[in-house]
Amino acid sequence: MSNDVHQHIDSARTYVLVFLALICLTVATTAVAFVDLGPFSVVVALVIACCKMLLVALFFMHVRHSTRLTRLVVLGGLLWLGILLLLTLGDVMTRGWVGVPGR
Amino acid sequence: MASEMQLPAHEESLALREQFDTAAQQKDASTLGMWIFLITEIMFFGGLFLAYTVYRSMYPGVFAVASTSINVYWGAANTVVLLTSSLTMVLAVRAAQLGQKRLIVLFLILTLILGGVFLGVKAKEWYDKYEEHHIPGPAFHLEGLNPDNVVSQGHAQLFFSLYFAMTGLHAFHMVIGAGLLLYLIFEARKGRYTAEYNTPVDLIGLYWHFVDIIWIFLFPLLYLIDRHLGK
């Protein structure tokens, strides 16, 4: 392991470019919200939000320079969030599918 | 047994405490610890996002009317303010990594100001909701519901309960973040953070960006996704 803890310092230009991309995505998501895309409104809004999250996490939070262990922990956290969302929605959304005897 | 007591293998400093072998190891441990804390925060907010998703799927019509009653332009402007504060925060971290002591203070102060602007706009939005009787309680009334009855009004109150819980918890994190920034500014002015040791700036930066990411999801979910129905 290298003793140099400051081996990855991104240029200010990189940060400004990421920031400009984030602003463009914010304008895009706000503008597209007024267009009637039916059920895809949610999909488009969440895809744009995920892109913004990735930009912030990878560049501003330095995930792309972080150790494998930190990355694993981040992915693990998202996995647990996925379990929370998926299993609960899997229950709630399917409750009407099967009739309950005696009701 | 006293003879077995070992002296530290290296000089102790802020960047390299006795229990670590190298400064890099200490920095990695601090970063990992902060991420584990942030993941508990993800689960914490995740429950609220989940509750919102479930109730929105149960009462989509009422939630659409309630959601479109929020002013989207204030929300979008506030998103830009918060993203800008993330830029100034990351530039403060960069200044710390380069040991530019004056720039650290400058960028931290800019971040604090932008955080204050965000909270100010948030307070204005909440006050609008108060004036419009959109705060859950006996005085609550939302126009435009079909059918406009007690049950629909109840479901609309559910939306605004979640709205205030989610934006309120987010704002509470911002207030804590502002306190942490004040501490950093105070310490940075004393010249405490250098190219060798800047872990607090780095970790509080992670926290600030995390709070930004929460807003990145709150903004579309609360303000945007039903906007086309209100036109």
Boltz contact constraints between the chains, C-beta under 6 A:
constraints:
  - contact:
      token1: [A, 1]
      token2: [B, 24]
      max_distance: 6.0
  - contact:
      token1: [A, 3]
      token2: [B, 22]
      max_distance: 6.0
  - contact:
      token1: [A, 3]
      token2: [B, 24]
      max_distance: 6.0
  - contact:
      token1: [A, 5]
      token2: [B, 23]
      max_distance: 6.0
  - contact:
      token1: [A, 5]
      token2: [B, 24]
      max_distance: 6.0
  - contact:
      token1: [A, 5]
      token2: [B, 27]
      max_distance: 6.0
  - contact:
      token1: [A, 6]
      token2: [B, 97]
      max_distance: 6.0
  - contact:
      token1: [A, 9]
      token2: [B, 97]
      max_distance: 6.0
  - contact:
      token1: [A, 15]
      token2: [B, 90]
      max_distance: 6.0
  - contact:
      token1: [A, 19]
      token2: [B, 87]
      max_distance: 6.0
  - contact:
      token1: [A, 22]
      token2: [B, 83]
      max_distance: 6.0
  - contact:
      token1: [A, 26]
      token2: [B, 79]
      max_distance: 6.0
  - contact:
      token1: [A, 29]
      token2: [B, 220]
      max_distance: 6.0
  - contact:
      token1: [A, 30]
      token2: [B, 76]
      max_distance: 6.0
  - contact:
      token1: [A, 33]
      token2: [B, 224]
      max_distance: 6.0
  - contact:
      token1: [A, 33]
      token2: [B, 227]
      max_distance: 6.0
  - contact:
      token1: [A, 34]
      token2: [B, 227]
      max_distance: 6.0
  - contact:
      token1: [A, 34]
      token2: [B, 228]
      max_distance: 6.0
  - contact:
      token1: [A, 36]
      token2: [B, 228]
      max_distance: 6.0
  - contact:
      token1: [A, 41]
      token2: [B, 225]
      max_distance: 6.0
  - contact:
      token1: [A, 41]
      token2: [B, 228]
      max_distance: 6.0
  - contact:
      token1: [A, 42]
      token2: [B, 225]
      max_distance: 6.0
  - contact:
      token1: [A, 45]
      token2: [B, 220]
      max_distance: 6.0
  - contact:
      token1: [A, 45]
      token2: [B, 224]
      max_distance: 6.0
  - contact:
      token1: [A, 45]
      token2: [B, 225]
      max_distance: 6.0
  - contact:
      token1: [A, 49]
      token2: [B, 216]
      max_distance: 6.0
  - contact:
      token1: [A, 49]
      token2: [B, 217]
      max_distance: 6.0
  - contact:
      token1: [A, 49]
      token2: [B, 220]
      max_distance: 6.0
  - contact:
      token1: [A, 52]
      token2: [B, 216]
      max_distance: 6.0
  - contact:
      token1: [A, 53]
      token2: [B, 213]
      max_distance: 6.0
  - contact:
      token1: [A, 53]
      token2: [B, 216]
      max_distance: 6.0
  - contact:
      token1: [A, 56]
      token2: [B, 209]
      max_distance: 6.0
  - contact:
      token1: [A, 56]
      token2: [B, 212]
      max_distance: 6.0
  - contact:
      token1: [A, 56]
      token2: [B, 213]
      max_distance: 6.0
  - contact:
      token1: [A, 60]
      token2: [B, 86]
      max_distance: 6.0
  - contact:
      token1: [A, 60]
      token2: [B, 90]
      max_distance: 6.0
  - contact:
      token1: [A, 60]
      token2: [B, 209]
      max_distance: 6.0
  - contact:
      token1: [A, 61]
      token2: [B, 206]
      max_distance: 6.0
  - contact:
      token1: [A, 61]
      token2: [B, 209]
      max_distance: 6.0
  - contact:
      token1: [A, 67]
      token2: [B, 28]
      max_distance: 6.0
  - contact:
      token1: [A, 70]
      token2: [B, 31]
      max_distance: 6.0
  - contact:
      token1: [A, 70]
      token2: [B, 32]
      max_distance: 6.0
  - contact:
      token1: [A, 70]
      token2: [B, 35]
      max_distance: 6.0
  - contact:
      token1: [A, 73]
      token2: [B, 35]
      max_distance: 6.0
  - contact:
      token1: [A, 74]
      token2: [B, 35]
      max_distance: 6.0
  - contact:
      token1: [A, 77]
      token2: [B, 39]
      max_distance: 6.0
  - contact:
      token1: [A, 77]
      token2: [B, 42]
      max_distance: 6.0
  - contact:
      token1: [A, 81]
      token2: [B, 42]
      max_distance: 6.0
  - contact:
      token1: [A, 81]
      token2: [B, 46]
      max_distance: 6.0
  - contact:
      token1: [A, 84]
      token2: [B, 46]
      max_distance: 6.0
  - contact:
      token1: [A, 85]
      token2: [B, 50]
      max_distance: 6.0
  - contact:
      token1: [A, 88]
      token2: [B, 50]
      max_distance: 6.0
  - contact:
      token1: [A, 92]
      token2: [B, 54]
      max_distance: 6.0
